[in-house]
């Protein structure tokens, strides 16, 4: 990790803000919380976190990308103080529609959309569902989701995902960190990752897990019109490139694959400088 990377990981997070949406599928106050940085008049980059994270996972991107872009990192429905869905088993399209409503509420008509892991599933669906609102798409440590599973295989996969939500003890959290990061990840990265689950709620997690069984990402990406950048670490054990990023990249029509050496499942934190440069390249290329 470079000195610049370390500095980015020590950046202060913007305060959490909130906006009320009109989306009927959202329960309670229909609120989505988010963090934002940069000039509101600049082109937008929207950041979607993973299943065990929140907007706080994008501190390095909020700090660096905001120099030339308006950057928004949401807390997905059911995460942090964002309202969960009022429907028991939301589909990925429900999350994509919530993102569309958030962008509309913030006055954003078009954005470069970045999704990490579970968030990549939402990002891909959003790009396919809202092509005119998607400048470019960046999928980091992407996931094929679980929509291709059925029967006992589906039930077993759901049980494993639901059980992993209980990783709250220090020992369990340490095991999660070990699984997420490459073995050579430094102490600062491990410290940041250790706090990412703080905004995860039981309802948010359960709905997020069920969403994964509503789609299969390689079936979605062929219809995406925007250029796609796929970022994956060659030491990613949770979503190995051959099982996830590879099939997604091969199924897409306009995709560039970036395999980062000695990086695990968290490129945005393990190699923020390289990650940010890929996002900036993707965002700039579309506007050339």
TISE-544146 format. One record per residue (C-alpha): x, y, z; residue number from 1; residue in three letters. Coordinates in pm, 1 decimal. Layout:
N
<x = X y = Y z = Z num = NUM residuo = Ala>
...
This chain:
288
<x = 0.0 y = 0.0 z = 0.0 num = 1 residuo = Unk>
<x = 133.1 y = 340.1 z = -99.5 num = 2 residuo = Unk>
<x = 156.2 y = 646.5 z = 121.4 num = 3 residuo = Unk>
<x = -127.1 y = 800.9 z = -81.1 num = 4 residuo = Unk>
<x = -342.7 y = 494.0 z = -16.3 num = 5 residuo = Unk>
<x = -278.6 y = 518.2 z = 357.1 num = 6 residuo = Unk>
<x = -369.5 y = 885.7 z = 353.9 num = 7 residuo = Unk>
<x = -697.6 y = 811.2 z = 174.8 num = 8 residuo = Unk>
<x = -791.5 y = 551.8 z = 436.0 num = 9 residuo = Unk>
<x = -737.3 y = 811.1 z = 707.7 num = 10 residuo = Unk>
<x = -966.8 y = 1065.4 z = 539.2 num = 11 residuo = Unk>
<x = -1260.3 y = 1196.7 z = 738.3 num = 12 residuo = Unk>
<x = -1601.3 y = 1071.5 z = 634.0 num = 13 residuo = Unk>
<x = -1866.4 y = 1325.4 z = 531.6 num = 14 residuo = Unk>
<x = -2160.3 y = 1341.6 z = 769.4 num = 15 residuo = Unk>
<x = -2460.2 y = 1121.5 z = 696.5 num = 16 residuo = Unk>
<x = -2745.8 y = 1304.0 z = 524.6 num = 17 residuo = Unk>
<x = -3094.4 y = 1183.6 z = 446.6 num = 18 residuo = Unk>
<x = -3369.3 y = 1235.4 z = 194.9 num = 19 residuo = Unk>
<x = -3729.7 y = 1120.3 z = 192.2 num = 20 residuo = Unk>
<x = -3846.4 y = 928.0 z = -112.0 num = 21 residuo = Unk>
<x = -4194.4 y = 861.9 z = -247.7 num = 22 residuo = Unk>
<x = -4125.6 y = 496.8 z = -322.8 num = 23 residuo = Unk>
<x = -4421.2 y = 291.9 z = -191.4 num = 24 residuo = Unk>
<x = -4211.9 y = -24.2 z = -147.0 num = 25 residuo = Unk>
<x = -4008.1 y = 148.0 z = 126.0 num = 26 residuo = Unk>
<x = -4153.2 y = 119.8 z = 473.9 num = 27 residuo = Unk>
<x = -4154.5 y = 351.1 z = 775.9 num = 28 residuo = Unk>
<x = -4044.3 y = 703.4 z = 684.2 num = 29 residuo = Unk>
<x = -3929.3 y = 613.0 z = 331.4 num = 30 residuo = Unk>
<x = -3589.4 y = 760.6 z = 412.2 num = 31 residuo = Unk>
<x = -3257.4 y = 685.0 z = 242.3 num = 32 residuo = Unk>
<x = -2937.6 y = 802.6 z = 409.5 num = 33 residuo = Unk>
<x = -2618.6 y = 878.4 z = 220.0 num = 34 residuo = Unk>
<x = -2284.8 y = 1056.8 z = 229.5 num = 35 residuo = Unk>
<x = -2181.3 y = 1306.5 z = -33.0 num = 36 residuo = Unk>
<x = -1880.9 y = 1514.9 z = -131.3 num = 37 residuo = Unk>
<x = -1787.2 y = 1742.0 z = -420.2 num = 38 residuo = Unk>
<x = -1950.1 y = 2014.5 z = -623.8 num = 39 residuo = Unk>
<x = -2320.7 y = 1954.2 z = -682.6 num = 40 residuo = Unk>
<x = -2279.8 y = 2095.8 z = -1034.3 num = 41 residuo = Unk>
<x = -2016.3 y = 1835.7 z = -1129.7 num = 42 residuo = Unk>
<x = -2090.7 y = 1504.0 z = -1304.0 num = 43 residuo = Unk>
<x = -2208.3 y = 1244.1 z = -1054.5 num = 44 residuo = Unk>
<x = -2051.7 y = 919.7 z = -935.3 num = 45 residuo = Unk>
<x = -2282.9 y = 699.5 z = -726.8 num = 46 residuo = Unk>
<x = -2131.0 y = 432.5 z = -500.4 num = 47 residuo = Unk>
<x = -2315.8 y = 117.2 z = -388.9 num = 48 residuo = Unk>
<x = -2174.6 y = -83.3 z = -97.4 num = 49 residuo = Unk>
<x = -2157.9 y = -456.5 z = -31.9 num = 50 residuo = Unk>
<x = -2386.1 y = -673.9 z = 179.2 num = 51 residuo = Unk>
<x = -2179.5 y = -634.5 z = 497.6 num = 52 residuo = Unk>
<x = -2093.6 y = -268.5 z = 458.6 num = 53 residuo = Unk>
<x = -2241.5 y = 80.3 z = 422.4 num = 54 residuo = Unk>
<x = -2160.5 y = 421.5 z = 280.0 num = 55 residuo = Unk>
<x = -1869.5 y = 435.7 z = 527.1 num = 56 residuo = Unk>
<x = -1684.3 y = 179.0 z = 317.7 num = 57 residuo = Unk>
<x = -1622.5 y = 440.8 z = 49.6 num = 58 residuo = Unk>
<x = -1419.7 y = 691.4 z = 253.9 num = 59 residuo = Unk>
<x = -1123.5 y = 669.3 z = 13.6 num = 60 residuo = Unk>
<x = -1347.5 y = 738.8 z = -284.9 num = 61 residuo = Unk>
<x = -1544.1 y = 1021.6 z = -122.6 num = 62 residuo = Unk>
<x = -1211.7 y = 1188.6 z = -44.5 num = 63 residuo = Unk>
<x = -1040.2 y = 1149.9 z = -380.5 num = 64 residuo = Unk>
<x = -1309.3 y = 1137.6 z = -648.5 num = 65 residuo = Unk>
<x = -1483.7 y = 1448.2 z = -516.7 num = 66 residuo = Unk>
<x = -1210.4 y = 1674.1 z = -651.9 num = 67 residuo = Unk>
<x = -1374.5 y = 1664.7 z = -993.9 num = 68 residuo = Unk>
<x = -1704.4 y = 1486.2 z = -937.6 num = 69 residuo = Unk>
<x = -2011.8 y = 1495.0 z = -721.2 num = 70 residuo = Unk>
<x = -1982.6 y = 1171.0 z = -524.6 num = 71 residuo = Unk>
<x = -2273.8 y = 1002.7 z = -345.7 num = 72 residuo = Unk>
<x = -2247.0 y = 682.6 z = -141.5 num = 73 residuo = Unk>
<x = -2581.5 y = 547.7 z = -24.8 num = 74 residuo = Unk>
<x = -2687.6 y = 331.4 z = 265.7 num = 75 residuo = Unk>
<x = -2902.8 y = 74.1 z = 88.7 num = 76 residuo = Unk>
<x = -3257.8 y = 13.7 z = 214.2 num = 77 residuo = Unk>
<x = -3236.0 y = -149.4 z = 556.4 num = 78 residuo = Unk>
<x = -2878.4 y = -33.1 z = 618.9 num = 79 residuo = Unk>
<x = -2781.5 y = 234.8 z = 869.5 num = 80 residuo = Unk>
<x = -3080.8 y = 465.0 z = 910.6 num = 81 residuo = Unk>
<x = -3225.6 y = 392.7 z = 565.4 num = 82 residuo = Unk>
<x = -3577.7 y = 253.5 z = 575.8 num = 83 residuo = Unk>
<x = -3604.7 y = -117.6 z = 499.7 num = 84 residuo = Unk>
<x = -3845.1 y = -236.9 z = 234.3 num = 85 residuo = Unk>
<x = -4205.6 y = -282.8 z = 336.3 num = 86 residuo = Unk>
<x = -4217.5 y = -598.1 z = 123.2 num = 87 residuo = Unk>
<x = -4073.0 y = -911.0 z = 282.3 num = 88 residuo = Unk>
<x = -3861.5 y = -1038.9 z = -7.0 num = 89 residuo = Unk>
<x = -3759.9 y = -749.2 z = -232.1 num = 90 residuo = Unk>
<x = -3612.1 y = -829.1 z = -571.2 num = 91 residuo = Unk>
<x = -3302.8 y = -666.1 z = -717.3 num = 92 residuo = Unk>
<x = -3531.4 y = -445.6 z = -927.0 num = 93 residuo = Unk>
<x = -3671.2 y = -296.8 z = -606.0 num = 94 residuo = Unk>
<x = -3320.9 y = -187.1 z = -503.4 num = 95 residuo = Unk>
<x = -3257.0 y = -47.1 z = -852.2 num = 96 residuo = Unk>
<x = -3582.3 y = 149.2 z = -833.6 num = 97 residuo = Unk>
<x = -3483.4 y = 284.8 z = -491.0 num = 98 residuo = Unk>
<x = -3154.5 y = 404.2 z = -637.7 num = 99 residuo = Unk>
<x = -3337.6 y = 570.4 z = -925.8 num = 100 residuo = Unk>
<x = -3565.0 y = 749.7 z = -678.9 num = 101 residuo = Unk>
<x = -3266.8 y = 861.5 z = -470.6 num = 102 residuo = Unk>
<x = -3091.3 y = 1004.9 z = -775.1 num = 103 residuo = Unk>
<x = -3409.4 y = 1183.3 z = -879.1 num = 104 residuo = Unk>
<x = -3454.3 y = 1328.5 z = -530.1 num = 105 residuo = Unk>
<x = -3095.4 y = 1458.6 z = -540.6 num = 106 residuo = Unk>
<x = -3141.0 y = 1610.2 z = -884.7 num = 107 residuo = Unk>
<x = -2911.4 y = 1361.0 z = -1061.3 num = 108 residuo = Unk>
<x = -3028.1 y = 1261.5 z = -1408.2 num = 109 residuo = Unk>
<x = -2719.8 y = 1059.1 z = -1506.2 num = 110 residuo = Unk>
<x = -2425.0 y = 909.3 z = -1319.2 num = 111 residuo = Unk>
<x = -2130.6 y = 676.0 z = -1330.8 num = 112 residuo = Unk>
<x = -2252.5 y = 390.2 z = -1111.2 num = 113 residuo = Unk>
<x = -2004.5 y = 191.9 z = -901.4 num = 114 residuo = Unk>
<x = -2110.7 y = -125.0 z = -721.6 num = 115 residuo = Unk>
<x = -1904.7 y = -340.8 z = -487.2 num = 116 residuo = Unk>
<x = -1981.4 y = -712.3 z = -444.9 num = 117 residuo = Unk>
<x = -2352.9 y = -732.0 z = -350.5 num = 118 residuo = Unk>
<x = -2379.8 y = -369.7 z = -464.9 num = 119 residuo = Unk>
<x = -2253.9 y = -473.8 z = -808.2 num = 120 residuo = Unk>
<x = -2569.5 y = -680.6 z = -852.5 num = 121 residuo = Unk>
<x = -2780.5 y = -370.0 z = -793.5 num = 122 residuo = Unk>
<x = -2554.5 y = -156.8 z = -1012.3 num = 123 residuo = Unk>
<x = -2580.9 y = -395.6 z = -1307.5 num = 124 residuo = Unk>
<x = -2958.4 y = -418.4 z = -1276.6 num = 125 residuo = Unk>
<x = -2985.2 y = -39.5 z = -1250.3 num = 126 residuo = Unk>
<x = -2775.4 y = 5.2 z = -1566.5 num = 127 residuo = Unk>
<x = -2994.4 y = -240.8 z = -1755.7 num = 128 residuo = Unk>
<x = -3319.2 y = -95.8 z = -1620.2 num = 129 residuo = Unk>
<x = -3223.9 y = 272.1 z = -1647.4 num = 130 residuo = Unk>
<x = -2987.2 y = 299.4 z = -1946.4 num = 131 residuo = Unk>
<x = -3035.8 y = 673.5 z = -1993.8 num = 132 residuo = Unk>
<x = -2937.0 y = 734.5 z = -1629.8 num = 133 residuo = Unk>
<x = -2611.9 y = 536.0 z = -1653.0 num = 134 residuo = Unk>
<x = -2302.8 y = 707.7 z = -1792.9 num = 135 residuo = Unk>
<x = -2066.7 y = 419.1 z = -1716.9 num = 136 residuo = Unk>
<x = -2067.1 y = 115.1 z = -1490.1 num = 137 residuo = Unk>
<x = -1791.6 y = -6.7 z = -1257.7 num = 138 residuo = Unk>
<x = -1833.7 y = -349.4 z = -1096.2 num = 139 residuo = Unk>
<x = -1587.6 y = -421.3 z = -815.3 num = 140 residuo = Unk>
<x = -1544.0 y = -775.7 z = -680.6 num = 141 residuo = Unk>
<x = -1867.9 y = -850.7 z = -865.3 num = 142 residuo = Unk>
<x = -2105.6 y = -1131.1 z = -783.2 num = 143 residuo = Unk>
<x = -2309.7 y = -1348.7 z = -1018.2 num = 144 residuo = Unk>
<x = -2583.5 y = -1362.6 z = -747.6 num = 145 residuo = Unk>
<x = -2783.7 y = -1679.4 z = -681.9 num = 146 residuo = Unk>
<x = -3082.5 y = -1665.4 z = -914.2 num = 147 residuo = Unk>
<x = -2958.3 y = -1971.3 z = -1102.7 num = 148 residuo = Unk>
<x = -2995.3 y = -2193.4 z = -794.7 num = 149 residuo = Unk>
<x = -3308.1 y = -2387.6 z = -704.0 num = 150 residuo = Unk>
<x = -3439.4 y = -2647.8 z = -463.1 num = 151 residuo = Unk>
<x = -3209.5 y = -2781.9 z = -194.1 num = 152 residuo = Unk>
<x = -2905.8 y = -2606.9 z = -339.8 num = 153 residuo = Unk>
<x = -3084.4 y = -2274.0 z = -307.9 num = 154 residuo = Unk>
<x = -3197.2 y = -2344.8 z = 48.6 num = 155 residuo = Unk>
<x = -2847.5 y = -2444.8 z = 156.3 num = 156 residuo = Unk>
<x = -2690.9 y = -2133.6 z = 0.4 num = 157 residuo = Unk>
<x = -2944.4 y = -1907.5 z = 171.7 num = 158 residuo = Unk>
<x = -2881.2 y = -2073.8 z = 507.5 num = 159 residuo = Unk>
<x = -2505.5 y = -2015.3 z = 477.7 num = 160 residuo = Unk>
<x = -2558.3 y = -1647.3 z = 394.1 num = 161 residuo = Unk>
<x = -2806.6 y = -1595.4 z = 676.2 num = 162 residuo = Unk>
<x = -2580.3 y = -1767.3 z = 927.1 num = 163 residuo = Unk>
<x = -2289.2 y = -1540.5 z = 836.2 num = 164 residuo = Unk>
<x = -2488.9 y = -1240.7 z = 960.9 num = 165 residuo = Unk>
<x = -2423.4 y = -1356.9 z = 1316.1 num = 166 residuo = Unk>
<x = -2049.1 y = -1280.5 z = 1293.2 num = 167 residuo = Unk>
<x = -2045.1 y = -1019.9 z = 1568.9 num = 168 residuo = Unk>
<x = -1796.3 y = -1154.4 z = 1823.9 num = 169 residuo = Unk>
<x = -1434.5 y = -1032.2 z = 1798.2 num = 170 residuo = Unk>
<x = -1326.2 y = -1377.8 z = 1683.8 num = 171 residuo = Unk>
<x = -1600.7 y = -1400.5 z = 1422.4 num = 172 residuo = Unk>
<x = -1526.9 y = -1051.6 z = 1294.0 num = 173 residuo = Unk>
<x = -1158.6 y = -1135.7 z = 1265.6 num = 174 residuo = Unk>
<x = -1249.0 y = -1440.4 z = 1055.9 num = 175 residuo = Unk>
<x = -1464.5 y = -1223.3 z = 829.4 num = 176 residuo = Unk>
<x = -1176.1 y = -978.0 z = 784.0 num = 177 residuo = Unk>
<x = -941.3 y = -1264.9 z = 697.3 num = 178 residuo = Unk>
<x = -1187.1 y = -1385.4 z = 433.6 num = 179 residuo = Unk>
<x = -1237.4 y = -1039.6 z = 284.1 num = 180 residuo = Unk>
<x = -876.0 y = -928.2 z = 258.2 num = 181 residuo = Unk>
<x = -558.1 y = -1056.2 z = 100.4 num = 182 residuo = Unk>
<x = -313.3 y = -1206.8 z = 352.9 num = 183 residuo = Unk>
<x = -74.1 y = -913.1 z = 312.2 num = 184 residuo = Unk>
<x = -334.6 y = -647.2 z = 392.9 num = 185 residuo = Unk>
<x = -202.2 y = -397.1 z = 644.5 num = 186 residuo = Unk>
<x = -330.9 y = -309.0 z = 989.2 num = 187 residuo = Unk>
<x = -499.4 y = 12.7 z = 873.2 num = 188 residuo = Unk>
<x = -705.2 y = -170.0 z = 611.8 num = 189 residuo = Unk>
<x = -803.6 y = -435.7 z = 863.6 num = 190 residuo = Unk>
<x = -909.8 y = -167.5 z = 1111.2 num = 191 residuo = Unk>
<x = -1131.6 y = 6.7 z = 855.6 num = 192 residuo = Unk>
<x = -1289.0 y = -320.3 z = 741.6 num = 193 residuo = Unk>
<x = -1355.5 y = -426.3 z = 1102.4 num = 194 residuo = Unk>
<x = -1603.9 y = -139.4 z = 1140.4 num = 195 residuo = Unk>
<x = -1796.0 y = -186.3 z = 816.8 num = 196 residuo = Unk>
<x = -2063.9 y = -412.8 z = 965.0 num = 197 residuo = Unk>
<x = -2167.8 y = -151.2 z = 1220.7 num = 198 residuo = Unk>
<x = -2445.0 y = -20.7 z = 991.2 num = 199 residuo = Unk>
<x = -2588.4 y = -363.3 z = 905.5 num = 200 residuo = Unk>
<x = -2932.3 y = -437.5 z = 1049.4 num = 201 residuo = Unk>
<x = -3096.8 y = -782.8 z = 1074.8 num = 202 residuo = Unk>
<x = -3382.0 y = -680.5 z = 845.4 num = 203 residuo = Unk>
<x = -3148.4 y = -518.4 z = 595.2 num = 204 residuo = Unk>
<x = -2929.8 y = -828.5 z = 584.2 num = 205 residuo = Unk>
<x = -3218.8 y = -1072.6 z = 540.6 num = 206 residuo = Unk>
<x = -3371.6 y = -866.1 z = 259.8 num = 207 residuo = Unk>
<x = -3030.0 y = -830.4 z = 95.3 num = 208 residuo = Unk>
<x = -2975.7 y = -1206.8 z = 105.3 num = 209 residuo = Unk>
<x = -3315.6 y = -1279.8 z = -46.2 num = 210 residuo = Unk>
<x = -3248.0 y = -1026.6 z = -320.9 num = 211 residuo = Unk>
<x = -2948.5 y = -1231.7 z = -437.3 num = 212 residuo = Unk>
<x = -3183.9 y = -1515.6 z = -531.9 num = 213 residuo = Unk>
<x = -3393.8 y = -1294.0 z = -757.5 num = 214 residuo = Unk>
<x = -3135.3 y = -1250.8 z = -1035.5 num = 215 residuo = Unk>
<x = -2828.1 y = -1388.7 z = -1212.5 num = 216 residuo = Unk>
<x = -2586.0 y = -1114.8 z = -1312.5 num = 217 residuo = Unk>
<x = -2441.3 y = -1279.7 z = -1628.6 num = 218 residuo = Unk>
<x = -2796.8 y = -1281.8 z = -1766.4 num = 219 residuo = Unk>
<x = -2834.9 y = -909.7 z = -1695.8 num = 220 residuo = Unk>
<x = -2514.0 y = -759.0 z = -1834.2 num = 221 residuo = Unk>
<x = -2567.5 y = -843.5 z = -2204.6 num = 222 residuo = Unk>
<x = -2844.9 y = -581.9 z = -2220.9 num = 223 residuo = Unk>
<x = -2636.1 y = -303.5 z = -2062.2 num = 224 residuo = Unk>
<x = -2553.6 y = -25.5 z = -2307.4 num = 225 residuo = Unk>
<x = -2303.5 y = 162.4 z = -2090.1 num = 226 residuo = Unk>
<x = -1933.7 y = 70.0 z = -2093.1 num = 227 residuo = Unk>
<x = -1845.9 y = -165.1 z = -1807.2 num = 228 residuo = Unk>
<x = -1524.7 y = -178.2 z = -1604.7 num = 229 residuo = Unk>
<x = -1478.8 y = -489.3 z = -1391.8 num = 230 residuo = Unk>
<x = -1231.9 y = -475.0 z = -1100.1 num = 231 residuo = Unk>
<x = -1129.4 y = -787.6 z = -912.1 num = 232 residuo = Unk>
<x = -840.7 y = -897.4 z = -692.2 num = 233 residuo = Unk>
<x = -654.4 y = -1209.8 z = -792.6 num = 234 residuo = Unk>
<x = -666.3 y = -1321.8 z = -425.2 num = 235 residuo = Unk>
<x = -1042.6 y = -1274.2 z = -387.4 num = 236 residuo = Unk>
<x = -1163.4 y = -1584.9 z = -205.9 num = 237 residuo = Unk>
<x = -1525.4 y = -1477.6 z = -156.6 num = 238 residuo = Unk>
<x = -1589.1 y = -1411.1 z = -524.7 num = 239 residuo = Unk>
<x = -1305.2 y = -1575.0 z = -719.3 num = 240 residuo = Unk>
<x = -1249.2 y = -1428.1 z = -1063.3 num = 241 residuo = Unk>
<x = -1317.6 y = -1755.5 z = -1247.1 num = 242 residuo = Unk>
<x = -1656.1 y = -1795.5 z = -1076.5 num = 243 residuo = Unk>
<x = -1781.8 y = -1437.0 z = -1075.3 num = 244 residuo = Unk>
<x = -1593.1 y = -1154.2 z = -1249.0 num = 245 residuo = Unk>
<x = -1492.1 y = -1379.7 z = -1538.5 num = 246 residuo = Unk>
<x = -1843.6 y = -1493.1 z = -1638.6 num = 247 residuo = Unk>
<x = -1977.0 y = -1138.3 z = -1597.8 num = 248 residuo = Unk>
<x = -1699.8 y = -992.1 z = -1811.8 num = 249 residuo = Unk>
<x = -1747.0 y = -1254.8 z = -2080.9 num = 250 residuo = Unk>
<x = -2123.4 y = -1202.4 z = -2093.4 num = 251 residuo = Unk>
<x = -2097.3 y = -824.7 z = -2136.6 num = 252 residuo = Unk>
<x = -2062.2 y = -653.7 z = -2473.4 num = 253 residuo = Unk>
<x = -1860.8 y = -348.5 z = -2363.1 num = 254 residuo = Unk>
<x = -1644.3 y = -466.6 z = -2073.0 num = 255 residuo = Unk>
<x = -1285.8 y = -416.7 z = -1958.7 num = 256 residuo = Unk>
<x = -1145.9 y = -653.2 z = -1694.7 num = 257 residuo = Unk>
<x = -892.3 y = -524.1 z = -1439.8 num = 258 residuo = Unk>
<x = -732.4 y = -798.8 z = -1228.5 num = 259 residuo = Unk>
<x = -536.4 y = -647.9 z = -938.2 num = 260 residuo = Unk>
<x = -237.4 y = -841.9 z = -810.7 num = 261 residuo = Unk>
<x = -216.2 y = -937.9 z = -440.3 num = 262 residuo = Unk>
<x = -561.9 y = -791.7 z = -369.1 num = 263 residuo = Unk>
<x = -859.2 y = -963.7 z = -206.0 num = 264 residuo = Unk>
<x = -1232.2 y = -885.3 z = -201.3 num = 265 residuo = Unk>
<x = -1198.7 y = -515.2 z = -110.7 num = 266 residuo = Unk>
<x = -1011.5 y = -336.8 z = -394.5 num = 267 residuo = Unk>
<x = -1162.5 y = -0.4 z = -298.5 num = 268 residuo = Unk>
<x = -983.5 y = -23.2 z = 39.6 num = 269 residuo = Unk>
<x = -688.5 y = -251.1 z = -33.9 num = 270 residuo = Unk>
<x = -576.7 y = -49.8 z = -338.3 num = 271 residuo = Unk>
<x = -777.1 y = 275.0 z = -332.3 num = 272 residuo = Unk>
<x = -542.0 y = 466.3 z = -558.9 num = 273 residuo = Unk>
<x = -561.3 y = 209.8 z = -838.6 num = 274 residuo = Unk>
<x = -933.7 y = 161.7 z = -781.0 num = 275 residuo = Unk>
<x = -997.4 y = 535.6 z = -802.5 num = 276 residuo = Unk>
<x = -794.5 y = 569.1 z = -1120.7 num = 277 residuo = Unk>
<x = -1007.4 y = 301.2 z = -1289.1 num = 278 residuo = Unk>
<x = -1327.8 y = 474.8 z = -1179.8 num = 279 residuo = Unk>
<x = -1200.0 y = 811.0 z = -1303.9 num = 280 residuo = Unk>
<x = -1099.1 y = 657.5 z = -1635.9 num = 281 residuo = Unk>
<x = -1442.6 y = 503.0 z = -1676.0 num = 282 residuo = Unk>
<x = -1621.1 y = 825.3 z = -1584.3 num = 283 residuo = Unk>
<x = -1405.6 y = 1039.5 z = -1813.9 num = 284 residuo = Unk>
<x = -1411.1 y = 804.3 z = -2113.1 num = 285 residuo = Unk>
<x = -1787.4 y = 826.0 z = -2147.9 num = 286 residuo = Unk>
<x = -1780.6 y = 1204.6 z = -2161.4 num = 287 residuo = Unk>
<x = -1496.2 y = 1233.5 z = -2418.1 num = 288 residuo = Unk>
